[in-house]
Amino acid sequence: MRNDQPTTLPASGQPGRRSPRLDAILLADAARERARALRDAAMMLVAILGLPLWLAANWPDRFPHQLRVLAGSIWALAALVVVAALVSEHWWSRVRSRRIEALGPLPVLRSERLDGAPIAAAHEAENEDEDEDD
């Protein structure tokens, strides 16, 4: 009997897995980026529709009334989407900031420099040099 299903065992702590708080921050950041992309696309649509509206405003007799109304309506809708995307982007930015603040202060990282001296010792040595100059 052959089993094609992989065998998995529960791991304690799962070190490669992200925390739920980090996932919440990344989700808020992704939502903010989607709102930013929507805002950019809508702003491009507003800019592109600006030329036909300008032409229709300068030469109203060359364009049918229905076309001018349609272009104006699409432009107004795109401008409304820009405003909504700006509000959404700001809101998700605030959510992301609050979630980052909820993490609290970051732990101090200690690592070795390339020359083998600890970073903390290197900073102390730099501070001693500054004290000697005074």
DSSP file (Angstrom, degrees, kcal/mol; ACC not computed):
  #  RESIDUE AA STRUCTURE BP1 BP2  ACC     N-H-->O    O-->H-N    N-H-->O    O-->H-N    TCO  KAPPA ALPHA  PHI   PSI    X-CA   Y-CA   Z-CA
    1    1 A M              0   0    0      0, 0.0     2,-0.4     0, 0.0     0, 0.0   0.000 360.0 360.0 360.0 126.5    0.0    0.0    0.0
    2    2 A R        -     0   0    0      2,-0.0     2,-0.6     0, 0.0     0, 0.0  -0.872 360.0-157.1-108.1 133.6    1.5    3.3   -1.1
    3    3 A N        -     0   0    0     -2,-0.4     0, 0.0     1,-0.1     0, 0.0  -0.938   9.4-176.1-113.0 114.4    0.6    6.6    0.6
    4    4 A D        +     0   0    0     -2,-0.6    -1,-0.1     2,-0.1    -2,-0.0   0.544  57.1 100.3 -84.7  -7.6    1.2    9.7   -1.5
    5    5 A Q  S    S-     0   0    0      1,-0.1     2,-0.1     0, 0.0    -2,-0.1  -0.617  79.0-118.4 -79.9 134.7    0.3   12.0    1.3
    6    6 A P        -     0   0    0      0, 0.0     2,-0.5     0, 0.0    -1,-0.1  -0.419  23.9-123.3 -70.5 148.6    3.3   13.6    3.1
    7    7 A T        -     0   0    0     -2,-0.1     2,-0.4     2,-0.0     0, 0.0  -0.811  31.8-174.3 -93.6 127.3    3.7   12.8    6.8
    8    8 A T        -     0   0    0     -2,-0.5     0, 0.0     2,-0.0     0, 0.0  -0.944  10.6-161.1-123.8 146.0    3.8   15.8    9.0
    9    9 A L        -     0   0    0     -2,-0.4     2,-0.2     0, 0.0    -2,-0.0  -0.955  31.5-105.2-121.1 142.7    4.4   16.1   12.7
   10   10 A P        -     0   0    0      0, 0.0     2,-0.4     0, 0.0    -2,-0.0  -0.461  35.1-148.6 -67.1 135.4    3.5   19.0   14.9
   11   11 A A        -     0   0    0     -2,-0.2     2,-0.6     2,-0.0     0, 0.0  -0.847  15.6-118.2-105.6 141.5    6.6   21.1   15.8
   12   12 A S  S    S-     0   0    0     -2,-0.4     2,-0.0     1,-0.2     0, 0.0  -0.670  93.0 -10.1 -80.1 123.2    6.8   22.9   19.1
   13   13 A G  S    S-     0   0    0     -2,-0.6     4,-0.2     1,-0.2    -1,-0.2   0.064  85.9-132.1  83.3 -27.1    7.1   26.6   18.5
   14   14 A Q    >   -     0   0    0      1,-0.1     3,-1.9     2,-0.1    -1,-0.2   0.920  18.1-156.8  38.3  81.3    7.7   26.3   14.8
   15   15 A P  T 3  S+     0   0    0      0, 0.0    -1,-0.1     0, 0.0    -2,-0.1   0.732  85.7  57.0 -61.4 -24.4   10.7   28.7   14.6
   16   16 A G  T 3  S+     0   0    0      2,-0.1     2,-0.3     0, 0.0    -2,-0.1   0.501  88.5  97.2 -84.8  -1.7   10.2   29.5   10.9
   17   17 A R  S <  S-     0   0    0     -3,-1.9     2,-0.1    -4,-0.2     0, 0.0  -0.666  72.5-125.3 -93.0 141.3    6.6   30.8   11.4
   18   18 A R        -     0   0    0     -2,-0.3    -1,-0.1     1,-0.1    -2,-0.1  -0.391  29.1-104.8 -79.0 159.7    5.8   34.5   11.9
   19   19 A S     >  -     0   0    0      1,-0.1     4,-2.2    -2,-0.1     5,-0.2  -0.461  24.5-117.5 -80.2 156.4    3.9   35.8   14.8
   20   20 A P  H  > S+     0   0    0      0, 0.0     4,-2.2     0, 0.0     5,-0.1   0.845 115.8  55.1 -62.0 -33.4    0.3   36.8   14.5
   21   21 A R  H  > S+     0   0    0      2,-0.2     4,-1.9     1,-0.2     5,-0.1   0.900 108.1  47.9 -68.3 -38.5    1.2   40.4   15.4
   22   22 A L  H  > S+     0   0    0      2,-0.2     4,-2.6     1,-0.2    -1,-0.2   0.908 110.2  52.6 -66.3 -40.7    3.7   40.5   12.6
   23   23 A D  H  X S+     0   0    0     -4,-2.2     4,-2.5     1,-0.2    -2,-0.2   0.900 107.8  51.9 -59.4 -40.5    1.1   39.1   10.2
   24   24 A A  H  X S+     0   0    0     -4,-2.2     4,-2.1     2,-0.2    -1,-0.2   0.895 110.4  48.2 -64.0 -39.5   -1.3   41.8   11.3
   25   25 A I  H  X S+     0   0    0     -4,-1.9     4,-2.3     2,-0.2    -2,-0.2   0.926 112.5  48.1 -65.7 -44.1    1.3   44.5   10.5
   26   26 A L  H  X S+     0   0    0     -4,-2.6     4,-2.4     1,-0.2    -2,-0.2   0.867 110.5  51.8 -66.5 -35.7    2.1   42.9    7.1
   27   27 A L  H  X S+     0   0    0     -4,-2.5     4,-2.3     2,-0.2    -1,-0.2   0.912 110.7  47.8 -65.4 -42.3   -1.6   42.7    6.3
   28   28 A A  H  X S+     0   0    0     -4,-2.1     4,-2.2     2,-0.2    -2,-0.2   0.892 112.1  50.2 -64.8 -38.6   -2.1   46.4    7.1
   29   29 A D  H  X S+     0   0    0     -4,-2.3     4,-2.2     2,-0.2    -2,-0.2   0.904 110.4  49.4 -66.4 -40.7    0.9   47.3    5.0
   30   30 A A  H  X S+     0   0    0     -4,-2.4     4,-2.2     2,-0.2    -2,-0.2   0.899 110.7  50.1 -64.8 -40.0   -0.4   45.3    2.1
   31   31 A A  H  X S+     0   0    0     -4,-2.3     4,-2.2     2,-0.2    -2,-0.2   0.897 109.9  51.0 -64.3 -39.8   -3.8   47.0    2.3
   32   32 A R  H  X S+     0   0    0     -4,-2.2     4,-2.1     1,-0.2    -2,-0.2   0.903 110.3  49.3 -63.9 -40.5   -2.1   50.4    2.4
   33   33 A E  H  X S+     0   0    0     -4,-2.2     4,-2.3     2,-0.2    -2,-0.2   0.874 109.4  51.6 -67.5 -36.7   -0.1   49.5   -0.7
   34   34 A R  H  X S+     0   0    0     -4,-2.2     4,-2.4     2,-0.2    -2,-0.2   0.911 110.3  49.0 -64.6 -41.1   -3.3   48.3   -2.5
   35   35 A A  H  X S+     0   0    0     -4,-2.2     4,-2.3     1,-0.2    -2,-0.2   0.884 110.9  50.9 -64.1 -37.8   -4.9   51.7   -1.6
   36   36 A R  H  X S+     0   0    0     -4,-2.1     4,-2.4     2,-0.2    -2,-0.2   0.901 110.2  48.8 -66.1 -40.9   -1.9   53.5   -2.9
   37   37 A A  H  X S+     0   0    0     -4,-2.3     4,-2.3     2,-0.2    -2,-0.2   0.899 111.9  49.1 -66.2 -40.3   -1.9   51.5   -6.2
   38   38 A L  H  X S+     0   0    0     -4,-2.4     4,-2.5     2,-0.2     5,-0.2   0.908 111.0  50.3 -64.0 -41.6   -5.7   52.3   -6.6
   39   39 A R  H  X S+     0   0    0     -4,-2.3     4,-2.4     2,-0.2    -2,-0.2   0.922 110.8  49.1 -62.1 -44.4   -5.0   56.0   -5.9
   40   40 A D  H  X S+     0   0    0     -4,-2.4     4,-1.9     2,-0.2    -2,-0.2   0.912 112.5  47.6 -63.2 -42.5   -2.2   56.1   -8.5
   41   41 A A  H  X S+     0   0    0     -4,-2.3     4,-2.0     1,-0.2    -2,-0.2   0.916 113.1  47.9 -65.1 -42.7   -4.4   54.4  -11.2
   42   42 A A  H  X S+     0   0    0     -4,-2.5     4,-2.5     1,-0.2    -2,-0.2   0.877 109.6  53.1 -67.0 -36.7   -7.3   56.7  -10.5
   43   43 A M  H  X S+     0   0    0     -4,-2.4     4,-2.3     2,-0.2    -1,-0.2   0.884 108.2  50.7 -65.8 -36.6   -5.1   59.7  -10.6
   44   44 A M  H  X S+     0   0    0     -4,-1.9     4,-2.7     2,-0.2    -2,-0.2   0.901 110.1  50.1 -66.1 -38.9   -3.8   58.6  -14.0
   45   45 A L  H  X S+     0   0    0     -4,-2.0     4,-2.6     2,-0.2    -2,-0.2   0.909 110.2  50.0 -64.3 -41.8   -7.4   58.2  -15.2
   46   46 A V  H  X S+     0   0    0     -4,-2.5     4,-0.9     2,-0.2    -2,-0.2   0.915 113.0  46.9 -61.2 -43.0   -8.2   61.7  -14.0
   47   47 A A  H  X S+     0   0    0     -4,-2.3     4,-0.7     2,-0.2     3,-0.4   0.913 112.8  48.3 -66.5 -42.1   -5.2   63.1  -15.8
   48   48 A I  H >< S+     0   0    0     -4,-2.7     3,-0.7     1,-0.2    -2,-0.2   0.897 112.4  48.6 -66.2 -39.6   -6.0   61.2  -19.0
   49   49 A L  H 3X S+     0   0    0     -4,-2.6     4,-1.7     1,-0.2    -1,-0.2   0.644  95.3  76.7 -75.2 -12.7   -9.6   62.3  -19.0
   50   50 A G  H 3X S+     0   0    0     -4,-0.9     4,-2.3    -3,-0.4    -1,-0.2   0.867  88.9  56.3 -64.1 -36.4   -8.5   65.9  -18.4
   51   51 A L  H <X S+     0   0    0     -4,-0.7     4,-2.6    -3,-0.7     5,-0.2   0.952 108.3  44.2 -65.2 -50.6   -7.5   66.4  -22.0
   52   52 A P  H  > S+     0   0    0      0, 0.0     4,-2.7     0, 0.0    -1,-0.2   0.890 114.6  51.0 -61.7 -35.3  -10.9   65.5  -23.5
   53   53 A L  H  X S+     0   0    0     -4,-1.7     4,-2.1     2,-0.2    -2,-0.2   0.903 110.1  49.0 -66.7 -38.6  -12.7   67.6  -20.9
   54   54 A W  H  X S+     0   0    0     -4,-2.3     4,-2.0     2,-0.2    -1,-0.2   0.921 112.8  47.6 -64.7 -43.0  -10.4   70.5  -21.7
   55   55 A L  H  X S+     0   0    0     -4,-2.6     4,-2.6     1,-0.2    -2,-0.2   0.918 112.6  48.9 -63.7 -42.7  -11.1   70.1  -25.4
   56   56 A A  H  < S+     0   0    0     -4,-2.7    -1,-0.2     1,-0.2    -2,-0.2   0.845 110.9  50.9 -66.8 -32.8  -14.8   69.8  -24.8
   57   57 A A  H  < S+     0   0    0     -4,-2.1    -1,-0.2    -5,-0.2    -2,-0.2   0.864 115.0  42.4 -71.8 -35.1  -14.8   72.9  -22.6
   58   58 A N  H  < S+     0   0    0     -4,-2.0    -2,-0.2     1,-0.2    -1,-0.2   0.846 129.9  24.9 -80.7 -34.2  -12.9   75.0  -25.3
   59   59 A W    >X  +     0   0    0     -4,-2.6     3,-1.3    -5,-0.2     4,-0.5  -0.620  68.3 163.4-128.8  73.1  -14.9   73.7  -28.3
   60   60 A P  G >4 S+     0   0    0      0, 0.0     3,-0.6     0, 0.0    -1,-0.1   0.788  73.0  60.3 -65.2 -27.2  -18.3   72.6  -27.0
   61   61 A D  G 34 S+     0   0    0      1,-0.2     4,-0.1     3,-0.0    -5,-0.1   0.672  97.9  59.5 -76.8 -13.5  -19.9   72.6  -30.4
   62   62 A R  G <4 S+     0   0    0     -3,-1.3    -1,-0.2    -6,-0.1    -6,-0.1   0.675 102.5  57.0 -85.1 -17.8  -17.5   70.0  -31.8
   63   63 A F  S << S-     0   0    0     -3,-0.6    -1,-0.0    -4,-0.5     5,-0.0  -0.925  90.3-112.4-117.1 137.2  -18.4   67.3  -29.2
   64   64 A P     >  -     0   0    0      0, 0.0     4,-2.0     0, 0.0     3,-0.3  -0.317  26.4-119.4 -64.5 151.0  -21.9   66.0  -28.6
   65   65 A H  H  > S+     0   0    0      1,-0.2     4,-2.4     2,-0.2     5,-0.2   0.879 112.3  55.0 -58.6 -41.1  -23.5   66.8  -25.3
   66   66 A Q  H  > S+     0   0    0      1,-0.2     4,-2.4     2,-0.2    -1,-0.2   0.873 107.0  50.3 -64.1 -37.2  -23.8   63.2  -24.3
   67   67 A L  H  > S+     0   0    0     -3,-0.3     4,-2.7     2,-0.2     5,-0.2   0.900 110.5  49.6 -67.4 -40.1  -20.1   62.6  -24.8
   68   68 A R  H  X S+     0   0    0     -4,-2.0     4,-2.3     2,-0.2    -2,-0.2   0.907 112.4  47.5 -64.9 -40.6  -19.3   65.6  -22.7
   69   69 A V  H  X S+     0   0    0     -4,-2.4     4,-2.5     2,-0.2    -2,-0.2   0.908 112.6  49.4 -66.0 -42.3  -21.6   64.4  -19.9
   70   70 A L  H  X S+     0   0    0     -4,-2.4     4,-2.6     2,-0.2     5,-0.2   0.939 112.9  46.0 -62.9 -47.5  -20.1   60.9  -20.1
   71   71 A A  H  X S+     0   0    0     -4,-2.7     4,-2.3     1,-0.2    -2,-0.2   0.904 114.5  48.5 -63.1 -41.1  -16.5   62.2  -19.9
   72   72 A G  H  X S+     0   0    0     -4,-2.3     4,-2.4    -5,-0.2    -1,-0.2   0.888 111.6  49.4 -66.0 -38.7  -17.4   64.5  -17.1
   73   73 A S  H  X S+     0   0    0     -4,-2.5     4,-2.4     2,-0.2    -2,-0.2   0.923 112.2  47.1 -67.1 -43.7  -19.1   61.8  -15.2
   74   74 A I  H  X S+     0   0    0     -4,-2.6     4,-2.6     2,-0.2    -2,-0.2   0.907 112.5  50.6 -63.7 -40.6  -16.2   59.4  -15.6
   75   75 A W  H  X S+     0   0    0     -4,-2.3     4,-2.4    -5,-0.2    -2,-0.2   0.924 111.4  47.7 -63.3 -43.3  -13.8   62.1  -14.5
   76   76 A A  H  X S+     0   0    0     -4,-2.4     4,-2.1     2,-0.2    -2,-0.2   0.892 112.1  49.8 -65.6 -39.1  -15.9   62.9  -11.4
   77   77 A L  H  X S+     0   0    0     -4,-2.4     4,-2.1     2,-0.2    -2,-0.2   0.916 111.3  48.8 -64.5 -43.2  -16.1   59.2  -10.5
   78   78 A A  H  X S+     0   0    0     -4,-2.6     4,-2.0     1,-0.2    -2,-0.2   0.886 110.5  51.1 -64.4 -38.0  -12.3   58.8  -10.9
   79   79 A A  H  X S+     0   0    0     -4,-2.4     4,-2.0     2,-0.2    -1,-0.2   0.881 109.1  51.2 -66.0 -37.1  -11.8   61.9   -8.7
   80   80 A L  H  X S+     0   0    0     -4,-2.1     4,-2.5     2,-0.2    -2,-0.2   0.883 108.5  51.6 -65.6 -38.2  -14.1   60.4   -6.1
   81   81 A V  H  X S+     0   0    0     -4,-2.1     4,-2.8     2,-0.2    -2,-0.2   0.882 107.1  54.0 -65.0 -37.9  -12.1   57.1   -6.2
   82   82 A V  H  X S+     0   0    0     -4,-2.0     4,-2.2     2,-0.2    -2,-0.2   0.933 110.7  45.6 -60.5 -45.6   -8.9   59.2   -5.7
   83   83 A V  H  X S+     0   0    0     -4,-2.0     4,-2.3     2,-0.2    -2,-0.2   0.925 113.9  48.3 -64.6 -44.4  -10.4   60.8   -2.6
   84   84 A A  H  X S+     0   0    0     -4,-2.5     4,-2.5     1,-0.2    -2,-0.2   0.896 112.0  49.5 -63.3 -39.7  -11.6   57.4   -1.3
   85   85 A A  H  X S+     0   0    0     -4,-2.8     4,-2.9     2,-0.2    -1,-0.2   0.868 109.1  52.7 -67.6 -36.4   -8.2   55.8   -1.9
   86   86 A L  H  X S+     0   0    0     -4,-2.2     4,-2.3    -5,-0.2    -2,-0.2   0.925 111.6  45.8 -62.7 -44.2   -6.5   58.6   -0.1
   87   87 A V  H  X S+     0   0    0     -4,-2.3     4,-2.6     2,-0.2    -2,-0.2   0.928 114.7  47.6 -64.2 -44.9   -8.7   58.2    2.9
   88   88 A S  H  X S+     0   0    0     -4,-2.5     4,-2.8     2,-0.2     5,-0.2   0.910 111.4  50.6 -63.2 -42.7   -8.2   54.4    2.8
   89   89 A E  H  X S+     0   0    0     -4,-2.9     4,-1.9     1,-0.2    -1,-0.2   0.916 112.4  46.8 -61.7 -43.3   -4.5   54.7    2.5
   90   90 A H  H  X S+     0   0    0     -4,-2.3     4,-2.1     2,-0.2    -2,-0.2   0.918 112.5  49.9 -65.0 -43.1   -4.3   57.1    5.4
   91   91 A W  H  X S+     0   0    0     -4,-2.6     4,-2.4     1,-0.2    -2,-0.2   0.932 112.4  46.1 -62.9 -46.7   -6.5   54.8    7.5
   92   92 A W  H  X S+     0   0    0     -4,-2.8     4,-2.5     1,-0.2    -1,-0.2   0.825 109.8  55.7 -67.6 -30.1   -4.4   51.7    6.8
   93   93 A S  H  X S+     0   0    0     -4,-1.9     4,-2.3    -5,-0.2    -1,-0.2   0.912 109.1  46.6 -65.3 -41.5   -1.3   53.7    7.5
   94   94 A R  H  X S+     0   0    0     -4,-2.1     4,-2.6     2,-0.2    -2,-0.2   0.905 111.8  50.8 -65.9 -41.5   -2.6   54.6   10.9
   95   95 A V  H  X S+     0   0    0     -4,-2.4     4,-2.3     1,-0.2    -2,-0.2   0.933 111.2  48.7 -60.7 -45.5   -3.6   51.0   11.6
   96   96 A R  H  X S+     0   0    0     -4,-2.5     4,-2.1     1,-0.2    -2,-0.2   0.910 111.5  49.6 -60.8 -43.5   -0.1   49.8   10.6
   97   97 A S  H  X S+     0   0    0     -4,-2.3     4,-2.5     1,-0.2    -1,-0.2   0.911 110.8  49.4 -63.5 -42.7    1.5   52.4   12.9
   98   98 A R  H  X S+     0   0    0     -4,-2.6     4,-1.7     1,-0.2    -1,-0.2   0.889 111.0  50.0 -64.5 -37.9   -0.7   51.4   15.8
   99   99 A R  H  X S+     0   0    0     -4,-2.3     4,-0.6     2,-0.2    -1,-0.2   0.864 110.7  49.2 -69.1 -35.3    0.1   47.8   15.3
  100  100 A I  H >X S+     0   0    0     -4,-2.1     3,-1.0     1,-0.2     4,-0.5   0.911 110.3  51.1 -68.5 -41.6    3.8   48.6   15.2
  101  101 A E  H >< S+     0   0    0     -4,-2.5     3,-1.1     1,-0.2    -2,-0.2   0.845 102.3  61.7 -62.4 -32.7    3.5   50.6   18.3
  102  102 A A  H 3< S+     0   0    0     -4,-1.7    -1,-0.2     1,-0.3    -2,-0.2   0.738  91.5  67.2 -67.2 -21.5    1.8   47.7   20.0
  103  103 A L  H << S-     0   0    0     -3,-1.0    -1,-0.3    -4,-0.6    -2,-0.2   0.801  97.6-149.2 -66.8 -26.9    4.9   45.6   19.5
  104  104 A G    <<  -     0   0    0     -3,-1.1    -1,-0.2    -4,-0.5    -2,-0.1  -0.359  44.5 -15.6  84.9-171.4    6.7   47.8   22.0
  105  105 A P  S    S-     0   0    0      0, 0.0    -4,-0.0     0, 0.0     0, 0.0  -0.354  73.9-114.1 -68.7 146.0   10.4   48.6   21.9
  106  106 A L        -     0   0    0      1,-0.1     2,-0.1    -2,-0.0     3,-0.0  -0.489  34.6-103.5 -76.5 148.3   12.6   46.4   19.7
  107  107 A P        -     0   0    0      0, 0.0     2,-0.5     0, 0.0    -1,-0.1  -0.377  38.1-103.8 -69.8 152.0   15.1   44.2   21.5
  108  108 A V        -     0   0    0     -2,-0.1     2,-0.4     1,-0.0     0, 0.0  -0.642  35.5-140.7 -77.1 126.4   18.8   45.3   21.3
  109  109 A L        -     0   0    0     -2,-0.5     2,-0.5    -3,-0.0    -1,-0.0  -0.750  15.4-166.9 -91.8 132.6   20.6   43.2   18.8
  110  110 A R        +     0   0    0     -2,-0.4     2,-0.3     9,-0.1    -2,-0.0  -0.979  20.8 149.5-118.9 126.5   24.1   42.1   19.6
  111  111 A S        -     0   0    0     -2,-0.5     8,-1.7     6,-0.1     2,-0.3  -0.940  44.7 -95.0-147.6 170.3   26.4   40.7   16.9
  112  112 A E  B     -A  118   0A   0     -2,-0.3     2,-0.1     6,-0.2     5,-0.1  -0.643  32.6-130.6 -88.7 143.6   30.0   40.5   16.0
  113  113 A R    >   -     0   0    0      4,-2.1     3,-1.7    -2,-0.3    -1,-0.1  -0.377  34.9 -98.5 -80.1 171.3   31.6   42.9   13.6
  114  114 A L  T 3  S+     0   0    0      1,-0.3    -1,-0.1     2,-0.1    -2,-0.0   0.829 124.4  55.5 -62.5 -32.2   33.7   41.6   10.8
  115  115 A D  T 3  S-     0   0    0      2,-0.2    -1,-0.3     1,-0.1    -3,-0.0   0.435 120.7-107.7 -83.1   3.3   36.9   42.3   12.7
  116  116 A G  S <  S+     0   0    0     -3,-1.7    -2,-0.1     1,-0.3    -1,-0.1   0.272  80.0 124.7  94.2 -11.2   35.6   40.1   15.6
  117  117 A A        -     0   0    0     -5,-0.1    -4,-2.1     1,-0.1    -1,-0.3  -0.630  67.5-109.6 -82.8 138.4   34.9   42.9   18.0
  118  118 A P  B  >  -A  112   0A   0      0, 0.0     4,-1.8     0, 0.0    -6,-0.2  -0.335  21.8-124.3 -63.3 149.4   31.4   43.1   19.5
  119  119 A I  H  > S+     0   0    0     -8,-1.7     4,-2.3     1,-0.2     5,-0.2   0.901 110.7  55.4 -62.6 -41.6   29.4   46.1   18.2
  120  120 A A  H  > S+     0   0    0      1,-0.2     4,-2.0    -9,-0.2    -1,-0.2   0.903 107.9  49.2 -59.9 -40.7   28.7   47.3   21.8
  121  121 A A  H  > S+     0   0    0      1,-0.2     4,-2.2     2,-0.2    -1,-0.2   0.869 108.2  54.2 -66.6 -35.6   32.5   47.4   22.5
  122  122 A A  H  X S+     0   0    0     -4,-1.8     4,-2.1     2,-0.2    -2,-0.2   0.907 108.3  48.9 -65.1 -40.4   33.1   49.3   19.2
  123  123 A H  H  X S+     0   0    0     -4,-2.3     4,-2.3     2,-0.2    -2,-0.2   0.892 110.3  51.2 -65.8 -38.4   30.5   52.0   20.3
  124  124 A E  H  X S+     0   0    0     -4,-2.0     4,-2.1     1,-0.2    -1,-0.2   0.896 109.3  50.7 -64.2 -39.3   32.2   52.2   23.7
  125  125 A A  H  X S+     0   0    0     -4,-2.2     4,-1.9     2,-0.2    -1,-0.2   0.892 109.7  50.1 -65.9 -38.9   35.6   52.7   22.1
  126  126 A E  H  X S+     0   0    0     -4,-2.1     4,-1.9     1,-0.2    -2,-0.2   0.917 110.1  50.5 -65.1 -41.5   34.1   55.5   19.9
  127  127 A N  H  X S+     0   0    0     -4,-2.3     4,-2.0     1,-0.2    -2,-0.2   0.873 108.2  52.8 -63.9 -37.3   32.7   57.2   22.9
  128  128 A E  H  X S+     0   0    0     -4,-2.1     4,-1.9     1,-0.2    -1,-0.2   0.891 107.1  52.5 -64.9 -38.7   36.0   57.0   24.7
  129  129 A D  H  X S+     0   0    0     -4,-1.9     4,-1.4     1,-0.2    -2,-0.2   0.899 109.2  49.3 -63.1 -39.7   37.7   58.7   21.7
  130  130 A E  H  X S+     0   0    0     -4,-1.9     4,-1.0     1,-0.2    -1,-0.2   0.878 109.0  52.7 -67.3 -36.4   35.2   61.5   21.8
  131  131 A D  H  < S+     0   0    0     -4,-2.0     3,-0.3     1,-0.2    -1,-0.2   0.869 107.0  52.5 -66.0 -36.2   35.8   62.0   25.6
  132  132 A E  H  < S+     0   0    0     -4,-1.9    -1,-0.2     1,-0.2    -2,-0.2   0.838 104.4  56.2 -69.0 -31.6   39.5   62.2   25.0
  133  133 A D  H  <        0   0    0     -4,-1.4    -1,-0.2     1,-0.2    -2,-0.2   0.795 360.0 360.0 -69.9 -27.1   39.0   65.0   22.3
  134  134 A D     <        0   0    0     -4,-1.0    -1,-0.2    -3,-0.3    -2,-0.2   0.480 360.0 360.0 -71.7 360.0   37.1   67.2   24.8
